[in-house]
Amino acid sequence: MRMVVVYKSESDYARGVTDFLRDFTRQTGHTIDELDPDTREGESFCRVYDIVQYPTLIAVDNDGVMQNIWVGILPTISEASYYAG
């Protein structure tokens, strides 16, 4: 399972995302990949999963099939931890 958060680091909500990522890693021992939608990789990822609002947290399985997505808001750490690992 892979978890990815797509967000712009130069935004009003960026601090909330970085705080969430830090707390998530501290509490679960797992990390969440970060993608900037303005990079080539980020743009491609957003196109594949039809992501147009940020921040977006998405959980995909090993085959790339979306398992869950949170758009515009971040879930609780306990909600997201279900998809970690």
Secondary structure, DSSP 8 states (H G I E B T S, - for coil): -EEEEE--SSSTTHHHHHHHHHHHHHHHS---EEE-TTSHHHHHHHHHHT--SSSEEEEE-TTS-EEEEEESS---HHHHHTT--
